[in-house]
Amino acid sequence: MASKTIMVRYFAELRELSNCQTEEVAEAPDTAAELYLQLKQRYGFRLELDEIKVAINGAFAHLDSQLAPGAEVAFIPPVSGG
């Protein structure tokens, strides 16, 4: 299996828990959902898959979307007003 590097962007709560705004993930899994679950385990994210949105290369996408090498993935938690 070829190595696949993905750029990940974090927002709000996810940025705070990961302690970074962006990072490169080498050996990324095939889908956005698998990537989120991998990062959730690494950083202790509290949000479940059905609570977040994902954008791939600047466009909203489904969590089961395939990730191509070099893709930019943004995980977007729910926005709360105040």
C-alpha positions as a LaTeX table, in Angstrom:
\begin{tabular}{lrrr}
\hline
Residue & $x$ (\AA) & $y$ (\AA) & $z$ (\AA) \\
\hline
Met1 & 0.00 & 0.00 & 0.00 \\
Ala2 & 1.40 & 3.39 & $-0.98$ \\
Ser3 & 1.83 & 6.07 & 1.65 \\
Lys4 & $-0.84$ & 8.76 & 1.59 \\
Thr5 & $-0.21$ & 12.12 & 3.25 \\
Ile6 & $-3.19$ & 14.34 & 4.06 \\
Met7 & $-3.27$ & 17.90 & 5.41 \\
Val8 & $-5.79$ & 18.23 & 8.26 \\
Arg9 & $-7.30$ & 21.50 & 9.51 \\
Tyr10 & $-8.93$ & 21.74 & 12.93 \\
Phe11 & $-11.46$ & 24.26 & 14.19 \\
Ala12 & $-12.82$ & 25.31 & 17.60 \\
Glu13 & $-12.87$ & 22.45 & 20.14 \\
Leu14 & $-10.90$ & 20.14 & 17.84 \\
Arg15 & $-8.13$ & 22.75 & 17.49 \\
Glu16 & $-7.95$ & 23.13 & 21.27 \\
Leu17 & $-7.76$ & 19.38 & 21.93 \\
Ser18 & $-5.22$ & 18.68 & 19.18 \\
Asn19 & $-3.22$ & 21.78 & 20.15 \\
Cys20 & $-2.71$ & 22.66 & 16.48 \\
Gln21 & $-4.53$ & 24.38 & 13.66 \\
Thr22 & $-3.14$ & 22.19 & 10.88 \\
Glu23 & $-1.03$ & 19.08 & 10.63 \\
Glu24 & 0.13 & 16.59 & 8.06 \\
Val25 & $-0.99$ & 13.02 & 8.60 \\
Ala26 & 1.16 & 10.40 & 6.92 \\
Glu27 & $-0.22$ & 6.93 & 6.26 \\
Ala28 & $-3.75$ & 8.36 & 6.23 \\
Pro29 & $-6.67$ & 5.93 & 6.00 \\
Asp30 & $-9.00$ & 5.71 & 3.01 \\
Thr31 & $-11.98$ & 7.77 & 4.17 \\
Ala32 & $-12.63$ & 10.96 & 6.10 \\
Ala33 & $-14.56$ & 8.98 & 8.73 \\
Glu34 & $-11.64$ & 6.60 & 9.30 \\
Leu35 & $-9.29$ & 9.58 & 9.54 \\
Tyr36 & $-11.50$ & 11.31 & 12.11 \\
Leu37 & $-11.74$ & 8.14 & 14.23 \\
Gln38 & $-7.95$ & 7.76 & 14.13 \\
Leu39 & $-7.49$ & 11.38 & 15.24 \\
Lys40 & $-10.25$ & 11.06 & 17.84 \\
Gln41 & $-8.35$ & 8.22 & 19.45 \\
Arg42 & $-5.05$ & 10.13 & 19.29 \\
Tyr43 & $-6.34$ & 13.43 & 20.73 \\
Gly44 & $-9.36$ & 12.40 & 22.78 \\
Phe45 & $-11.94$ & 14.27 & 20.71 \\
Arg46 & $-15.34$ & 14.07 & 22.40 \\
Leu47 & $-17.51$ & 14.58 & 19.32 \\
Glu48 & $-18.91$ & 11.58 & 17.50 \\
Leu49 & $-18.96$ & 11.21 & 13.72 \\
Asp50 & $-22.59$ & 12.34 & 13.47 \\
Glu51 & $-21.74$ & 15.59 & 15.28 \\
Ile52 & $-19.11$ & 16.91 & 12.87 \\
Lys53 & $-18.96$ & 18.08 & 9.27 \\
Val54 & $-16.07$ & 17.51 & 6.91 \\
Ala55 & $-14.74$ & 19.54 & 4.01 \\
Ile56 & $-12.32$ & 18.07 & 1.51 \\
Asn57 & $-10.29$ & 20.47 & $-0.61$ \\
Gly58 & $-12.57$ & 23.34 & 0.40 \\
Ala59 & $-15.93$ & 21.69 & $-0.34$ \\
Phe60 & $-18.30$ & 20.02 & 2.12 \\
Ala61 & $-18.22$ & 16.25 & 1.66 \\
His62 & $-19.61$ & 13.05 & 3.14 \\
Leu63 & $-17.62$ & 11.35 & 5.87 \\
Asp64 & $-17.41$ & 8.22 & 3.73 \\
Ser65 & $-15.66$ & 10.17 & 0.94 \\
Gln66 & $-12.40$ & 8.65 & $-0.26$ \\
Leu67 & $-9.23$ & 10.63 & 0.48 \\
Ala68 & $-6.71$ & 11.15 & $-2.29$ \\
Pro69 & $-3.03$ & 11.74 & $-1.54$ \\
Gly70 & $-2.39$ & 15.43 & $-0.89$ \\
Ala71 & $-6.01$ & 16.20 & 0.02 \\
Glu72 & $-6.81$ & 18.90 & 2.55 \\
Val73 & $-9.40$ & 17.76 & 5.10 \\
Ala74 & $-11.14$ & 20.11 & 7.52 \\
Phe75 & $-13.13$ & 18.74 & 10.45 \\
Ile76 & $-15.76$ & 21.25 & 11.57 \\
Pro77 & $-17.52$ & 20.85 & 14.91 \\
Pro78 & $-20.98$ & 22.32 & 15.56 \\
Val79 & $-20.94$ & 26.07 & 15.95 \\
Ser80 & $-22.57$ & 27.48 & 19.06 \\
Gly81 & $-23.73$ & 31.04 & 19.39 \\
Gly82 & $-23.34$ & 33.20 & 22.39 \\
\hline
\end{tabular}
